[in-house]
Amino acid sequence: NRKFEKTPTFNLSYHRNFNQFFTLSIIASYTKMTSIYFDTFDPWNANYYYYNNQYVTLMVGPRFNWFNSKNVRLYSTTSFGLALDFTKSHYWSNSIFKQEPLRSDLYFDFQISPIGIILYNRINVVLGIGSTGFFKFGVVF
C-alpha cells in the first residue's frame, strides 16, 4: 500500500521578450513531496517506509507567442534544465527504527506546455507536463 502527498509547486520566472513572437524564459521552482509505503501482509511484522523529498529546479527555454491581441496572448513553451532532489528516508519495522542520512541527487528536468494564456497582461494560466506541474496559475508583474 502507498500513500502519496504533494504540495503545490512554487515557481518564479523571468521572461525576456525579443519581439512579439519570441521570449526567452528562466524558471526556478520548488516542490515538496511525501511518500509513505506500508506492508501489512503479516500483522505481526508490519514495515513502514517514509520518504520526504524536496526538489529545486532551474530551467531555461523558449516561449513562442502565437496569438497576440490587446487583452489576450496565447503561447507555447518548452523548458529544460537541472533539478536537485534532497531525500530523507525513515524505516520502521515492529520496534526497529532506522533513519537514513540526507541524500541529494542531480538530474535533468523538463517542462512542455503546449498552451498558455495571458489575460489583460496580468493573469497567466498554463497547461503542460513536466516538473513544474500539469496546471499552473499565476500573476504577471
C-alpha positions in Angstrom: 0.0 0.0 0.0 1.1 3.5 -0.7 0.2 7.0 0.4 1.5 9.9 -1.6 1.2 13.7 -0.8 2.5 16.5 -3.0 2.3 20.2 -2.1 1.9 22.8 -4.8 5.0 23.7 -6.8 6.1 27.3 -6.4 7.6 28.9 -9.5 9.4 32.1 -10.1 10.0 33.0 -13.8 11.8 35.8 -15.7 10.8 36.4 -19.3 12.9 38.4 -21.8 10.9 39.5 -24.8 12.9 39.7 -28.0 10.0 40.5 -30.3 6.2 40.0 -30.2 6.6 36.3 -31.1 9.7 35.1 -29.2 10.5 35.2 -25.5 13.3 33.5 -23.5 12.2 32.2 -20.1 14.2 31.3 -16.9 12.2 29.3 -14.3 13.1 28.4 -10.8 10.8 26.1 -8.9 10.4 24.3 -5.5 8.3 21.2 -4.8 7.9 19.1 -1.6 6.6 15.6 -1.7 6.0 12.9 0.9 5.6 9.2 0.2 4.6 6.6 2.8 4.8 2.9 1.9 3.5 0.2 4.3 3.5 -3.6 4.1 0.8 -5.2 6.3 0.7 -8.7 4.8 1.8 -10.1 8.2 0.2 -8.2 11.1 3.0 -9.3 13.4 5.7 -7.9 11.2 4.5 -4.6 9.6 7.0 -2.5 7.7 6.7 1.3 7.1 8.8 3.4 4.8 8.6 7.2 4.9 10.3 9.4 2.3 10.4 13.2 2.3 11.6 14.7 -1.0 12.3 18.4 -1.8 13.1 19.4 -5.4 14.7 22.6 -6.5 14.7 23.1 -10.3 16.4 25.7 -12.6 15.3 25.7 -16.2 15.6 27.8 -19.3 13.7 27.7 -22.6 11.9 29.5 -25.4 8.4 30.7 -25.4 6.5 31.2 -28.7 3.7 33.7 -28.7 1.4 32.6 -31.5 -1.6 34.9 -30.8 -1.4 38.5 -29.6 -4.2 40.9 -29.1 -4.8 43.8 -26.7 -6.2 41.6 -23.9 -5.2 38.0 -24.7 -1.9 36.3 -25.5 -1.7 32.6 -26.4 1.7 30.8 -26.3 3.6 27.5 -26.2 6.8 26.9 -24.2 9.4 24.3 -23.6 12.0 24.4 -20.8 14.9 22.2 -19.9 17.3 22.3 -17.0 18.6 20.7 -13.9 16.9 19.6 -10.7 18.4 18.9 -7.3 16.5 16.3 -5.2 17.0 16.2 -1.4 15.7 12.9 0.1 15.3 12.0 3.8 14.1 8.4 4.5 12.9 6.6 7.6 12.1 2.9 8.2 10.0 1.2 10.9 9.6 -2.5 11.5 7.9 -3.5 14.8 10.3 -1.9 17.3 13.1 -1.1 14.9 13.5 2.4 13.7 16.1 3.4 11.1 16.8 6.8 9.7 19.0 7.2 6.6 21.3 10.2 6.1 20.1 13.0 3.8 20.8 12.1 0.2 20.9 14.5 -2.8 20.7 13.8 -6.5 21.2 16.0 -9.5 19.3 15.1 -12.7 17.9 16.5 -16.0 14.4 18.1 -15.9 11.9 19.5 -18.4 8.5 21.2 -18.8 6.5 21.2 -22.0 3.4 23.4 -22.1 1.6 23.4 -25.4 -0.9 26.1 -24.4 -0.6 29.1 -22.1 -2.9 32.1 -21.8 -2.1 35.6 -20.5 -5.2 37.7 -19.9 -5.1 41.5 -19.6 -1.2 41.3 -19.1 -1.8 40.2 -15.5 -3.3 36.7 -15.3 -1.4 33.6 -16.5 -2.8 30.1 -17.0 -0.7 27.2 -18.4 -1.4 23.6 -19.2 1.6 21.2 -19.6 3.6 18.3 -18.5 6.8 18.1 -16.5 8.4 19.1 -13.3 6.6 22.4 -12.6 3.1 20.8 -13.0 0.1 20.0 -15.1 -1.8 23.2 -14.4 -0.2 26.5 -13.4 -1.9 29.7 -12.5 -0.2 32.9 -11.6 0.1 36.7 -11.7 2.2 38.6 -14.2 4.0 41.7 -13.0 
